[in-house]
Amino acid sequence: MIRRTWTVALVIVALVVLAVGARAMAQDDGGGGDRRTVTVTSTATVGSEPDQASLRLGIATMADDSADALAENGTITDDVLAALRDAGIDPADVRTESLDVFRRTIDRRTPRERRVYVADGTLAITVRDLDGVGAVIEAAVGAGATSVRGLRFEVSDPAESRASALEQAVQGARVKADAMASAAGASVTGVERIVEEGAARPVYEQYRAAALSASDSAVAVVPPDELDTSVTVTVTWNLG
């Protein structure tokens, strides 16, 4: 009898503790379950003038021996680097992106079929004078570069454009929220949450790939007037 009485008492105490805890949690929550919000998405785009270009120069050489192919590639690469310096490119704006040596079979199924070695290198270049992009390409090709790939126009410091786009996107979200709240007989009282959904870096690709030779005529390169930076935000607003 005493043991049963103790068991009932412990159950009652446990229920009281749970009830007090639940009440405390509800008070800490500030009645969040009754809070009203509205969530909107907004996109803003800001235009910026490009101030640099980037491109990749390919240098491919072929020989019967891998060492010879690599040596010839190195010689031509040195010539291209010298031509880039003469064209006004800072050595700090040139880097080796890749260098591969591999074996290839040429003239397949003919009496001249044979195996050779190919050395294929790529230089990544940044051109800070947009008026000189065409001249830089001509100089590199004239010195032995065998391909030009991925010419892109860029904004060197996109942070300012991105910040401006973010500001405009949030402002647009507020305009939407005010309109929706007003239609529902409420008003916006503050921000609950802001999430950036995505941003597009200001880059314009003029050529994805191009192969040139030293005999080609002057290279005409026309940069775009502006590059767009787009951002999208999702904002949850509190309503009163």
N, C-alpha and C positions, 0 to 999 in steps of 0.2 A: 504493500500500500504506500509506504514511504517512497519507494523507488518510482512508482507511477506518478506520485505527486511531484517529485523532482523533475521528471521528464516533461510533464505538462508545463511546469514553471520555466524550464529552459526554452521550450518552443515559444512561449509567450514573450520572453525576453528577446529572442531572435527576431520575432516579428516586429517588435517595437524598434529595435536597432535598424532594421531594413526600412521601416517607415520614416524614421528620422533622417537616415542617409538620403533617401529619395527626395525628401523635402529640401534638404540642404543643397542637393544637386540642382533642383529646380530653381532655387534662389540664386545659385551661382550662374545659372544659365541666363538669368535676366529675362526669363520668359521668351527665349529665342524662338520657341515654336510659333509664337504669334507675330513675329517680325515679318514685315512685308518687304519684298525686294523685286527688282526688275533687272533682267540681264539683256544686254544689247551687244552687238558686234559692229565694229566700225573700221574702215580701211581708209588710209590717207596716202597720197603719193606726192613726193617733192622732187622737183627737177634740179639737177646740178650739172654744171659745165664740166666735161671731162678734162683732166689735166695731165694724163699720162696714158701710154699704150704699152701693152705687153705682147710678146710674140715668142715663138719657138723656132729656132733654126735647126734644120737637120743637115748632118754631114755624113754621107755614106761613101765608103771606099771598098774596093774589092780586090783580092789578090789570091794567088795560089797557096800562099802560106799565111797563117793567122797573124804571125808577127809582122809580116810585111803590110797586111791590111791595116793593122793597128798603127804601125809607124806612119803610113801614108795619111791615115786619119788625123794623127797628131799634128803632122806638118800642115795640113789644110786648116785644121782648127786654129793653129797659131796664126795663119794668114788671115782667117776670118776675124779673130780677136784684134789683130792689128788694124784691119779695115774698120772695125767698129770703133776703136779708139780714134782713128782719124776722122770718123763721122761724128765725133762728139759724144760718144757713149762712155759714161764713167765705168771703169772696171768693176766698181761695186754693184753696178746694175746688170752684171752678167754672171751667170752661174751655170755649171754643168748639171743638167737635169738627168741625163742618162748616158750610158756608154755600153753597148752590147757588141759581142763578137760571136758570130755563129757561122755554121757551114751551110752552103746552099748548092743545089744542083742546078746548073744552067744548061740551056740548049738540050732539054730532055728529048729523048727518042730521035736524036740526030747524030750524025757522025762526029759532031763537035761537042757532044755531051761531056761534061766534066764537073768536078766538084771544086768549089772555090770557098774562100772565107770572106765574110762581110763584116766590116766594122761600122757600126751605126751609132753616131753620137748626136745628142740634142743639147743645144744651148738655150737657156731661157733668158730673154732680154727685156729690160724695162726701158722705154723711150720716154723721156720727160719733155721733149720738145715735139709737140704734135705736128708741127709744120715740117719736121724732118723725118717722119716715119718712112716715107717713100724712099728718101735718099739712103737711109740706114739699110733698108731691104736691098736696094740696088748694090750698095757697097758690099754687103755680106755675100750676095749671090755672085758678084764679080770676083770675090776672093775665093770662091769654091763651095759655098753652102749649096746643098742640092735640093732643099725644100724649105718652105716657109709655112708654118702651121699656127693656127689659133691666135690670129691677130685680134686683140680685144682693146677697147677703150675703157678707161676706168677713172674713178675719182680716188686720188691717193689717200685722202682722209675722209671716209664716208660718215664719220661720227656725227658731224654737225647736221648733215642732211637727215640722218636717221633720227636724231633727237627732235628735229623739227617735224618730221613725219609722225613720230610718236605723239608729240604734243597735239598736232592737228587731229590725229585719230581719237585721242581721249576727248578732245573738245567735241568732235562729231558724235561720240558715244553719249555725251551729256545732252546734246541737242535731241537725240533720239529718245533718251530716257525722259527728258522733260515733257516731250510731246506725248509719250505713252502714259506717263503719270497723270498729266493734265486731263487726258481723255478718260482716265479711270477715276477722276476726282481725288487724286492724291498729289503729293509733291516730293521731289527728290531731296533727301536730307543729308546724304553723305555717300561715301564709297565703301562698299563691303569687300570688293576684290577686283584686281586688275590682272589680266593675263595677256601677255603678248603671244599671239598665235603664230606669227611668222614674219620674216622680213626678207625682201629681195634686195641683194647687193647691187649697187649701180654699175653694171657691166654691160657693154655692148660688143657682141662678137660680129665682126664684119666678115671674116673669112674663117671657116672651120678648117679648111685645108687648102693649100695652094702649092703648086710645083712650078718653079721658075728656072730659067737658064740665063746665062750671062748675055745672051743675044736678045733677050726680051727688051722691049722699049721701056721708056720711063714708067715707073710704077706710080699710079695715081691713087692716093689714099685720102679719103674725105671723112673726117671724124664727125660724129653726130653733134648737133647743137647742144643737146642735153641728154643726161642719163637719169632715169627714174629710180627713186628709192621708194619702195612701197612697204608699209607695215600694216598689220591687222591686230587689233586688240579686242578682247572681250571683257566687258566691265559689268560687274554686278553692283547696282545702286540700292541703297536703303530708301524706303518710302515712308513718308509720314502723313 
